Amino acid sequence: MNSSSFPTELANSTDHETSSGGGISEGYVIGVTVYAVIIFVVAIFGNSLVIYVVCAREHMRNSTNILIANMAVADILMACIVPYVLKWLFVKRRWFGTIMGTILCKFFHSTQALSVACSVISLVFISLDRCLVILFPMRHIVTSKVLKASLVAAWIYSLVVAVPLMVVANVHAETKGNYVCSESGWPSQKAKQSYLLAFVIGTYVIPLVVITISYVLIAVKLCKRELPGVTTPESQKKAHETTKKAITMLVTVVVVFALCWLPLQAREIMIIFIPETSKLFSLELMVFLTWIGISNSAINPCLYVIFSENFRREFGRILSCTKEKRSDSYLGIPATRATPLNTPIMSRRVLSATNIHEAVPLRHLTVNHRLP
């Protein structure tokens, strides 16, 4: 994906157009602007709520939800580039000088790649977390230390992906007093194509393959397994239904991510291997493909509300300004280590048997608090 959102060659070919969007109609520009504002507001507000809920509600603080909150941080970063992408419709690559102009130019050009990489790696860790819980229900594999290491690894990987764009993005003067922000620092066209290919493979193809394998293993295991210690058909049915609800939401998040970024990723691959195809993409289409990808940052919080009773309930409490009331059961996202050991409903041994899909909070993961 071209992290500057609009290819440099496309911008160069349209610099002579008017500042109201070049070859794009005024109505199209107005429509995209309204759409961008909606994405920006929903992404900032929705993902901020997700982060707050996970941080402020102890029963929401489990491995899957923490990784979801990490993804929400990446989505907020994606929302931050909305004004920069939108300004292209009005002034194209025009920018401003000074050190601040250079810093912001590098920030905006690298943030999109940083956000995409962090989001997809978080999805990979979520799928592996769910897979390990389903395949090895009686073992505590994703401990607090493992989770922290996963978060650090996700951001290190994302920074590695984004650093080349920080280096090549620069501000330079085209005419007296007129500055542009572009990725002009590539040593060669071959180097740029190599980076784009590596980006597509490392942040799209390989992660989605790993995620697919994880959820296929989960599906196979759920179809034929009986939860350890659960003897009644009713308990089995309830446990499976609750787990499947969580998996359905997580799979939906992955599918939506893949579909949102597929058009732009496919375009980059086509241009790398078949450069002539670049002429097939009009200005309107390029704008459309870009905003499909960015819209994923606003869609994710909506998916959590639709599929997760936990997030839906907590969002309602925050928006209605009602005090938290501790629920006797945690439905919606039965993520790893979610239900406290001191739950009043059932004993520790029954919890481990009938609700192994909800396990133990991260704060209880010590040698003194292992399930029997």
PyMOL commands that set and color helices and strands:
alter all, ss='L'
color gray80, all
select helices_A, chain A and resi 8-13+26-56+58-60+63-80+82-91+98-135+144-168+189-224+233-273+275-280+283-294+296-307+309-320+348-354+362-364+367-369
alter helices_A, ss='H'
color red, helices_A
select strands_A, chain A and resi 94-95+169-175+178-183
alter strands_A, ss='S'
color yellow, strands_A
deselect
rebuild
show_as cartoon
